[in-house]
């Protein structure tokens, strides 16, 4: 049913009922309409609901008036996932949906609202001695549960337990007509959200949809007891193929909970970016987590043991007894022994002590902008893809040098089957509204801000596309598809027809986040 009210009148009506939860201030609209990488079309308004029923009623009113809707979590996207592509568009800030609804230790699940950050969720669970298998990206101080489930996400726990989607039992989603759709066992009527499988997996349809099919308001996630024993290992490698073989061996054996690897360029970038203040903060957290001797050892060893010309690999291992952790450590050492040389494990200790400390990393050591592009491939193709990317970078060297672009590559694994390769482009350019609001002000003051550099920005745009095309040519999958990665091109026609039919059912006017997944 269509509304006779104009978009402006709909917003005015919502303001009378929602008050300050309807945002129309131009500076705020600019911030909410900007992600880590770019800016979208101007927003009409931002709504910050505090419960699902309130949101559902507003969604029905807005779509009846023909207003496009986009949901936003913590804003840590860099692929245009929540950027408007047309007007009028209202953005739904899910940050007001911030309650941990139920922690059910006996039945091993937790129910959270979509706007809860991963850091807040883990703090709430820690008191109960439990955690989710996957427990957030490195940006988890800002990144939300709903955002990670919509976009796809990896890191903490991913090497052993898979991506964000692998921890999900069920969802509650507001569709375009204002319905609240439930998936998993909770959709049965008299059941709790304890189980994902009851007939077709409708939960999976909404995971990784980038908000195309609706707005997530709640999620039920698996719980497991917190592991009581943790250890860390690091290695260096002369060649990329040695690193990739080591990562594959660790992943197939399920030995590590987290795996992080850096090529020489990224190691050098990280060393330049690391400052005395960050080292002091890291030291404090290591002492809190591991004791004074661990902290003093970090000061003594620092990062000086790392050869900046070599590849490095850092892992976290978890177990439930001393015997089990010792066995995992021994097995990991045996798996990697043929490929690399073990070194001091300070880096993974610092990463574990500061699991959600990535927000300042979105800028380089001299204030450069940052743009990551990733691809996920089977272990058998990881070296091939890495080498193809190096060939691409070599062919683009003249353009990169001309505009001051440089690249470092992060690598990790996802479950037993996959390697993720993520080149990160840095280029000199002015900071946008998202950087100004999100990065610590003292950090921005210390590193400085380059002036606007449109030629370098255009060169980065072009290089990003070439990187993504190279990855696609090697059969890579992607998270955070948003409005950047290709999705429909080359996809099975029957699968696309099914997705389009679902889209037509839940959003017949096409008002939910147009542009994502190639729609």
C-alpha positions in Angstrom: 0.0 0.0 0.0 1.3 3.4 -1.0 1.3 6.5 1.2 -0.1 9.9 0.2 2.5 11.7 2.4 5.7 13.0 0.8 9.0 11.8 2.1 9.6 15.1 4.0 6.2 14.8 5.6 6.9 11.2 6.7 10.1 12.3 8.3 8.4 15.2 10.0 5.7 12.8 11.3 8.4 10.4 12.7 10.2 13.2 14.4 7.1 14.2 16.3 7.0 10.6 17.7 10.6 9.6 17.8 12.2 13.0 18.8 16.0 13.0 18.7 16.0 9.5 17.4 15.3 11.0 14.0 18.4 12.8 12.8 18.4 15.4 10.0 21.4 17.6 11.0 23.6 18.0 7.8 26.9 17.2 9.6 25.4 14.0 11.1 24.0 13.0 7.8 27.4 13.4 6.2 29.0 11.2 8.8 26.4 8.5 8.6 26.6 8.6 4.8 30.3 8.0 4.7 32.2 4.7 5.2 36.0 4.0 5.5 36.5 4.4 1.8 33.9 6.7 0.2 30.7 8.7 0.5 27.3 8.0 -0.9 24.3 10.0 -2.1 23.0 12.5 0.5 20.7 11.0 3.1 17.2 12.3 3.8 17.4 11.3 7.5 18.9 8.8 9.9 16.6 6.8 12.3 18.0 5.2 15.5 15.4 2.7 16.8 15.6 1.1 20.2 13.3 -1.9 19.7 12.2 -4.1 16.8 8.5 -3.3 16.9 9.3 0.5 16.7 11.6 -0.2 13.7 9.1 -2.4 12.0 6.3 0.2 12.2 8.7 2.9 10.8 9.9 0.6 8.0 6.3 0.0 6.9 5.6 3.7 6.9 8.8 4.6 5.0 8.5 2.0 2.3 4.8 2.9 1.7 6.1 6.4 0.8 8.6 4.9 -1.6 11.6 5.8 0.5 14.8 3.6 0.1 16.1 2.1 3.4 19.7 1.1 4.3 20.8 -0.5 7.6 24.1 0.5 9.2 26.0 -1.3 12.1 29.2 0.2 13.4 30.1 1.7 10.1 33.4 -0.2 9.5 32.5 -1.0 5.9 34.8 -0.1 3.0 32.8 -1.5 0.1 29.9 0.9 0.1 27.7 -1.6 1.9 25.6 1.1 3.6 26.1 4.0 1.2 23.1 5.4 -0.6 22.9 5.1 -4.4 19.7 7.1 -4.9 17.4 9.6 -3.2 15.4 9.7 -1.0 17.2 7.3 1.3 16.8 6.9 5.0 19.6 5.1 6.9 18.7 2.9 9.9 21.4 3.2 12.6 21.1 0.0 14.5 23.3 1.2 17.3 20.3 1.8 19.5 19.5 -2.0 19.3 22.2 -2.7 21.8 20.9 -5.2 24.3 22.2 -8.6 25.2 18.8 -10.2 25.5 19.6 -13.7 26.9 22.6 -15.6 27.9 21.6 -19.3 28.1 24.6 -21.2 29.3 22.7 -24.5 29.8 21.4 -24.5 26.2 24.6 -22.9 24.9 23.2 -19.9 23.0 23.1 -16.1 23.4 20.5 -13.8 21.9 21.7 -10.3 21.1 20.3 -7.3 19.3 21.9 -6.3 16.1 23.6 -3.2 17.3 25.6 -4.9 20.1 29.4 -4.6 19.4 31.5 -7.6 19.5 33.6 -6.1 22.3 30.5 -5.5 24.4 29.2 -9.0 23.7 32.4 -10.7 24.8 32.6 -8.6 28.0 29.0 -9.7 28.8 29.8 -13.4 28.1 33.1 -13.4 30.0 31.4 -13.1 33.3 29.6 -16.3 32.5 32.7 -18.2 31.4 31.5 -18.6 27.8 32.1 -17.1 24.4 30.9 -17.3 20.8 33.1 -19.6 18.6 33.8 -16.6 16.2 34.0 -13.6 18.5 34.5 -10.6 16.2 36.8 -8.8 13.7 39.8 -6.8 14.8 37.5 -3.7 14.5 35.1 -5.2 17.2 35.2 -2.2 19.4 32.9 -0.6 16.7 31.8 -3.4 14.5 28.4 -4.9 15.5 26.9 -8.3 15.4 24.3 -7.3 12.8 26.9 -5.7 10.6 29.2 -8.8 10.7 26.3 -11.1 9.9 25.1 -8.9 7.0 28.5 -8.3 5.5 30.4 -11.5 6.4 33.4 -11.3 8.8 36.4 -13.1 10.0 39.3 -13.1 12.4 38.9 -13.9 16.1 38.2 -17.6 16.3 38.0 -17.9 12.5 40.9 -20.2 11.9 39.3 -22.9 14.0 35.6 -22.1 14.0 34.9 -20.4 10.7 33.4 -17.0 9.8 30.7 -15.0 11.6 28.0 -16.9 9.8 29.2 -20.3 11.2 28.3 -19.2 14.8 24.6 -18.3 13.9 21.6 -20.3 15.1 18.8 -18.0 14.1 17.8 -14.4 13.2 15.0 -11.9 13.5 14.7 -9.7 10.4 12.4 -6.7 9.6 11.4 -7.0 6.0 10.3 -4.1 3.7 6.6 -4.3 4.6 7.3 -4.1 8.3 7.0 -7.8 9.1 9.4 -9.4 11.6 10.6 -12.7 10.1 12.1 -15.3 12.3 14.5 -18.1 11.2 15.8 -21.3 12.9 14.0 -23.2 15.6 12.4 -20.0 17.0 10.2 -19.8 13.9 8.4 -23.0 15.1 6.2 -21.0 17.5 6.8 -22.7 20.9 10.5 -23.3 20.5 13.5 -21.3 21.8 16.3 -20.1 19.4 18.6 -22.9 20.3 18.9 -24.7 16.9 19.5 -23.6 13.3 18.1 -26.6 11.5 14.4 -27.1 11.2 13.6 -27.6 7.5 15.3 -25.4 4.9 18.0 -23.1 6.2 16.3 -19.7 5.9 18.9 -18.3 8.3 21.6 -18.7 5.7 19.6 -16.7 3.1 20.0 -13.6 5.2 23.7 -14.1 6.1 26.0 -12.1 3.8 23.0 -10.4 2.1 24.5 -6.9 2.8 21.0 -5.8 4.0 19.4 -6.6 0.6 16.6 -8.7 2.0 15.9 -6.9 5.3 17.2 -5.3 8.5 18.5 -7.7 11.1 17.3 -6.9 14.6 18.3 -9.9 16.6 20.5 -12.9 16.3 21.0 -16.2 18.3 24.6 -17.3 18.4 26.3 -20.5 19.6 28.2 -20.5 22.9 31.1 -22.6 24.0 33.1 -22.7 27.3 36.0 -20.3 27.3 39.2 -22.2 26.8 41.4 -22.2 30.0 44.8 -22.6 28.3 46.2 -20.3 25.6 49.6 -20.1 23.9 51.1 -18.3 21.0 53.7 -19.1 18.2 55.4 -17.1 15.5 57.5 -18.0 12.5 59.4 -16.3 9.6 59.6 -17.5 6.0 61.8 -16.6 3.1 59.1 -17.3 0.4 55.4 -16.9 0.0 54.9 -20.5 -1.0 56.4 -21.6 2.3 54.1 -19.4 4.3 51.0 -20.6 2.3 52.0 -24.3 2.9 52.4 -23.6 6.6 49.0 -21.9 6.9 47.3 -24.7 5.0 48.9 -27.3 7.2 47.8 -25.5 10.4 44.2 -24.9 9.0 43.6 -28.5 7.9 44.7 -29.8 11.4 42.5 -27.2 13.2 45.3 -26.3 15.5 45.1 -22.5 15.7 42.1 -20.3 16.7 43.6 -17.3 15.0 46.1 -17.0 12.2 47.6 -13.8 11.0 50.4 -13.5 8.4 52.1 -10.5 6.9 54.1 -10.1 3.8 57.4 -8.1 4.2 55.7 -4.9 3.0 52.9 -5.0 5.6 55.4 -5.9 8.3 57.3 -2.7 7.4 54.1 -0.7 7.4 53.1 -2.1 10.8 56.5 -1.2 12.2 56.3 2.3 10.9 52.8 2.7 12.3 53.6 1.3 15.8 54.4 4.2 18.2 55.7 4.5 21.7 52.2 5.2 23.0 50.8 2.1 21.4 53.6 0.0 22.8 52.9 1.3 26.3 49.2 0.5 25.9 50.1 -3.0 24.6 52.5 -3.5 27.5 49.8 -2.6 30.0 47.3 -5.1 28.5 49.9 -7.9 28.2 50.7 -7.4 31.9 47.0 -7.5 32.8 46.5 -10.7 30.8 49.7 -12.5 31.3 51.5 -11.0 34.2 54.5 -8.7 34.8 57.1 -11.1 33.4 55.2 -11.4 30.1 55.2 -7.6 29.9 58.9 -7.3 30.7 59.7 -9.9 28.1 57.8 -7.9 25.5 59.7 -4.8 26.4 63.0 -6.7 26.1 62.2 -8.4 22.9 59.9 -5.9 21.3 59.6 -6.2 17.5 63.4 -6.1 16.8 63.7 -9.8 16.3 61.6 -9.7 13.1 63.4 -9.5 9.8 61.4 -6.9 7.8 62.4 -8.7 4.5 60.7 -11.9 5.5 57.1 -13.2 5.7 55.8 -13.6 9.2 53.1 -15.9 10.7 51.5 -15.5 14.1 49.0 -17.9 15.7 46.9 -18.3 18.8 46.2 -21.8 20.2 43.6 -22.6 22.8 42.8 -25.7 24.8 41.1 -26.9 28.0 44.0 -28.5 29.8 47.8 -28.1 30.1 48.3 -31.5 28.3 46.0 -30.4 25.4 47.7 -27.1 24.9 51.1 -28.6 25.0 50.0 -31.2 22.4 48.6 -28.5 20.1 51.8 -26.4 20.4 53.9 -29.5 19.6 51.7 -30.4 16.6 51.8 -26.8 15.3 55.6 -26.7 15.5 55.8 -30.0 13.7 53.4 -28.9 11.0 55.4 -25.7 10.2 59.0 -27.0 10.8 59.6 -27.8 7.2 58.6 -24.4 6.0 59.8 -21.7 8.4 61.9 -20.6 11.4 60.3 -20.1 14.8 60.8 -16.7 16.3 59.7 -14.8 19.5 55.9 -14.8 19.9 55.5 -11.2 21.1 53.3 -10.2 18.1 50.4 -12.6 18.7 50.6 -11.9 22.5 50.0 -8.2 21.8 47.3 -8.9 19.3 45.5 -11.1 21.9 45.9 -8.5 24.6 44.3 -5.9 22.4 41.8 -7.9 20.3 39.7 -4.9 19.2 42.3 -2.2 18.7 42.1 -1.8 14.9 40.3 1.5 14.5 43.4 3.6 14.3 44.9 1.2 11.7 42.6 2.6 9.0 45.2 5.3 8.5 48.9 4.9 7.7 51.8 6.1 9.7 51.8 9.5 7.9 48.0 9.8 7.7 47.6 7.9 4.5 44.2 6.5 3.6 43.7 2.7 3.6 41.7 0.4 1.3 41.8 -3.4 1.8 40.7 -5.8 -1.0 40.5 -9.5 -0.2 39.9 -12.8 -1.9 39.2 -16.2 -0.3 40.6 -19.3 -2.1 41.3 -22.9 -1.3 44.8 -23.6 0.0 45.8 -25.2 -3.3 45.3 -21.8 -5.0 46.8 -19.5 -2.4 50.3 -19.3 -3.7 49.1 -19.0 -7.3 46.8 -16.0 -6.4 49.5 -14.3 -4.3 52.0 -14.5 -7.1 49.4 -13.2 -9.6 48.9 -10.2 -7.4 52.6 -9.6 -7.2 52.7 -9.6 -11.0 49.9 -7.1 -11.1 51.6 -4.8 -8.6 54.8 -5.0 -10.6 52.9 -4.0 -13.8 51.4 -1.0 -11.9 54.6 0.2 -10.3 55.0 3.3 -12.4 51.4 4.5 -11.6 51.8 3.6 -7.9 55.1 5.5 -7.6 53.7 8.5 -9.5 50.8 8.8 -7.0 52.5 7.6 -3.8 50.6 4.3 -3.5 52.1 1.4 -1.5 50.7 -2.0 -0.7 51.1 -4.5 2.2 49.3 -7.9 2.3 47.5 -9.6 5.2 46.7 -13.3 5.1 44.7 -15.6 7.4 42.7 -18.8 7.2 39.0 -19.5 7.6 38.1 -22.9 9.0 39.9 -25.9 7.5 39.3 -25.1 3.8 40.2 -21.5 3.0 43.0 -19.0 2.8 42.1 -15.3 2.8 44.6 -12.9 1.0 44.0 -9.1 1.6 46.3 -6.5 -0.1 45.9 -3.2 1.6 46.5 0.0 -0.5 47.8 3.1 1.3 47.7 6.4 -0.5 48.1 10.1 0.4 44.7 11.8 0.6 42.5 13.8 2.9 40.5 12.2 5.7 36.7 11.9 5.4 34.0 12.4 8.0 34.2 8.8 9.1 37.9 9.0 9.9 37.5 12.3 11.7 34.8 10.8 14.0 36.2 7.3 14.5 40.0 7.5 14.7 41.4 8.7 18.0 41.9 12.5 17.8 45.4 12.4 19.4 46.4 9.7 16.9 45.2 11.8 13.9 47.1 14.8 15.3 50.3 12.8 15.7 50.3 11.3 12.2 48.9 14.3 10.4 46.5 14.5 7.5 47.6 14.8 3.8 45.8 17.2 1.5 43.1 16.2 -0.9 44.6 14.1 -3.7 42.1 13.3 -6.4 44.6 11.8 -8.9 45.9 9.4 -6.2 42.3 8.6 -5.2 41.4 7.8 -8.9 44.5 5.6 -9.2 43.5 3.7 -6.1 40.0 3.2 -7.5 41.5 1.7 -10.6 44.0 -0.5 -8.8 41.3 -1.8 -6.4 39.2 -2.9 -9.4 42.2 -4.7 -11.0 43.0 -6.5 -7.8 39.4 -7.6 -7.4 39.3 -8.8 -11.0 42.5 -10.7 -10.6 41.1 -12.4 -7.5 37.9 -13.3 -9.3 39.9 -14.7 -12.2 41.4 -17.2 -9.7 38.0 -18.3 -8.3 38.1 -16.2 -5.2 35.1 -15.7 -3.0 34.6 -12.5 -0.9 33.0 -11.2 2.3 31.7 -7.6 2.4 30.5 -7.8 -1.2 28.6 -4.5 -0.7 28.6 -2.4 -3.8 32.2 -3.2 -4.9 32.8 -7.0 -5.4 31.0 -8.7 -8.3 28.3 -11.1 -7.4 26.0 -11.7 -10.3 28.5 -12.0 -13.1 29.1 -15.6 -14.0 26.8 -16.9 -11.2 24.6 -20.0 -11.8 21.4 -18.7 -13.4 19.2 -20.9 -11.3 20.8 -19.7 -8.1 20.3 -16.0 -9.2 16.6 -16.7 -10.1 16.1 -18.1 -6.6 17.7 -15.1 -5.0 15.6 -12.7 -7.2 12.4 -14.6 -6.3 13.2 -14.2 -2.5 14.0 -10.5 -3.1 10.6 -10.1 -4.8 8.8 -11.8 -1.9 10.4 -9.8 0.9 10.9 -6.5 -0.9 8.7 -6.2 -4.1 9.5 -2.5 -4.6 13.3 -3.0 -4.4 13.7 -0.4 -1.6 16.1 -2.3 0.7 19.7 -1.2 0.0 19.6 -1.1 -3.8 23.0 -1.7 -5.4 24.4 -4.4 -3.1 25.1 -7.8 -4.6 24.8 -6.2 -8.0 21.1 -5.5 -7.6 
